[in-house]
Amino acid sequence: MMYLDSQIQRREGYLDKAIDIEQRALAQSPVPLSSYHSLSTLKPVASSSGVSVFQIEPPILEPSAVASGSAYQYKQMADMIEMRTNWLDTAVDYLSLNGTQGQSYYRATEIPLEWKMPMRSDERVTFRADQVNINAGTIDAGNAYQVSTFGSMAACKTNCPTSFSNQSASGTALNIGYEKQNFKADFGMTPLGFLTQNWIGGVKQKLDAGPVGISLELARRPMTSTLLSYAGTRDPVTGLVWGGMVATGGTVGLSLDQGGTFGGWTYYRARSLTGTNVQSNSDNQFMAGLNYRIINETDRQLSSGLTGMLWGFKRNAGEFTYGQGGYYSPQSYRSVTVPLNYAQRFARLSYVIGGSVSTNWSRTDAAPYFPTNAQYQADSNNATYSASSGPGSAYSAYAAWEYQVSPSVFVGNRLKLERSPYYAPNSFVLYIRIALDGTAPNPVPLQTQPVIPTSRF
């Protein structure tokens, strides 16, 4: 009965009362331990290494029918204490993408610093500051095509620039977030110091309809494909700023996944894309996937599946002349992906290795050099970017690990490579998570939890 009372208090939002009841219930009915050497069995006290260990395995019965003293109660208690714990997180996130210097070439370092602070009962507020530095290289003044496909150079007739400055940007993004049970919200700004600034944020609500999970989200997020799309840049001829794209829209997601051998999910997203002195745009994306857990244990998981995607933009805005947005925007994109991932966890260490292969077909329409300026377009002799279409293939590989250095400190790292004929980014992140109130309630997660920049929300 005490366990059921705890669950009622938790659903009503009285988390501190729920924790107190849960602790008293477990004190009266402790769990017999079958093994002291695996995370597969619950340990409500510190292990010999000083690290708190709790079982992750869900109950066989419905939570409301679990008897007092079950292993599931310790996990529930740990999750509740986690929400009442102050966390300080930071990371160094590096992304590199080769491309045309001064245009699609991209080197970005983002350093988020995050404080998760519990508030009343089951509420939590998050304060974030991200230092962002981007370098896109320099236009080659000796390359006529590079010069003509940047800014308004193709429309320039007299006194045209003969040299170009390095394309770079740096700034600090600020963000505040709020979380209560299955509701999340955040609000902030793209980095102060960029040539363009936009307010960003979102709200997300998760619901359950029997075994089906429902996710509803409204968000406004930056387009971080290139320096032009994220930070904006300055036209070398007129000095006017353009770029700094944001995508505003909604997402509806459904899932049917109880953590068993098979699970499925799908979502639909529609967005409007706007920026400074650029043509407006919109996109629609539909994705669906099947999860297949070949090995599905508490501390080991081998999974595969199948993912399909349909995606398309109203206009092609992927170039770097004045009025274009600098982000990949095919009018039709279809892909099928097969992933394969393996995760394992020990007392202090967890790691994940994985990859995927995919096949796709895309179509990109022709686009004018200057979609927002008829005079520039006329001065360029009505120059256009050619249409293209055809099949393609891609693969990716990644590895990640997380280690519990002390009862309150976790460090981790992730490396990811993606390869396709015209897109080959490399990403690296090193992060640290610190429980400021002492021992962390949960052990290292089976699936590592990198600290991500605000721009990836």
Secondary structure as UniProt FT lines:
FT   HELIX           2..11
FT   TURN            12..13
FT   HELIX           15..28
FT   TURN            39..40
FT   STRAND          43..46
FT   TURN            48..49
FT   STRAND          52..53
FT   HELIX           63..65
FT   TURN            68..69
FT   HELIX           71..83
FT   STRAND          87..97
FT   TURN            101..104
FT   STRAND          106..118
FT   TURN            121..122
FT   STRAND          123..137
FT   TURN            141..142
FT   HELIX           144..148
FT   HELIX           153..155
FT   STRAND          167..180
FT   TURN            181..182
FT   STRAND          183..192
FT   STRAND          199..209
FT   TURN            210..211
FT   STRAND          212..222
FT   HELIX           227..230
FT   STRAND          233..234
FT   TURN            236..238
FT   STRAND          241..256
FT   STRAND          262..276
FT   STRAND          281..296
FT   STRAND          300..313
FT   TURN            322..323
FT   STRAND          332..345
FT   STRAND          349..364
FT   STRAND          367..368
FT   TURN            371..372
FT   HELIX           374..379
FT   TURN            380..381
FT   STRAND          384..385
FT   STRAND          388..406
FT   TURN            407..408
FT   STRAND          409..420
FT   TURN            421..422
FT   STRAND          426..435
FT   TURN            436..437
FT   HELIX           454..456
//
